[in-house]
């Protein structure tokens, strides 16, 4: 009897370098995660707010076009306090 499907953990990646963003997304998918990607802090925060469930991890670029990574972390914790963040 097959085991029930396990829901992949959601990982938010906020990175303004499009090549690196795609690479991280592909690596995470290959490892069984459900990546959500954004090219700016504002876009990432919008994705986090719309996710419906807490994100497991957020990988955040320190230098983003609209705000720095530390500001994103502060705002993200207001949306999803249980999300682990990495700069």
N, C-alpha and C positions, 0 to 999 in steps of 0.2 A: 504494500500500500504506500503510495507516495506521500511524503511529508507535506504539510501545508506550506504554502508560499510564505516566505519571510519578506516583509516590506523592507525595501532598501532604505538606509539612513540618508536623510537629506543633507547635502553639503552646499552651502552658499559660497561661491567664489566671486569676489569683486576685484577685478583687475582691468586696467585700461589698455594694456598691451594685448591686442587681439590674438596674436600668435600664442602667447603664453596662456591666455584664457582658454583657447581651444585645446591646447595641450593638456592643461590641468583637467578640463572637462572630460577629455578622452581617457586619461589615466584613471580618473575616479569612476567612470562608467565601467572600464575594464575590471576594476577592483570590486564592482558590485554596489557602488553607491549611486544615489540619485542626485547628480549635480544640478544646481541652479546657478546660472551665470549672469553677471552684470558688469557693464563697463564703467559705471560710476557709482558713487556712494548713494545718491538719491535713488537710482534704479535698483540697487541692491536692497535698500530699506523698503522700497515698495514691494519687491518680491517677498521679502521676509514677512511683511505685514499680511500679504495675501496667501501665504503658505498654508494657513489653516492648522498647522501642527508645528511644534517647536522644531527648529533646525538642530541637527546634531552638532555641526561644526560650521564655522565661517572662516574662510581664508581671505584675508583682506590686504590689498596693496596699501602701503603706507602713503604713497603720493598719488592721489586721484584727482581728476580734473575739477571736481566740484567741492571737495572737502578732503581733509586728511583722514587716514585710517583710524586714528585714535578717536576722532569725532564720530565716525561710523560706528565704532565699537560702543561708545556711550549711548548712541541712539538705538543701536541694535539690542542692547541689554534692556532698554525700556520696552521694546517690542517682544523680545524672546529672552527672558532672563536666564534660561537654562542652556542657551547656546554657548558652546566653547568657541573662543575666538583666537585666531592666529594671525599675526602680522608678518 
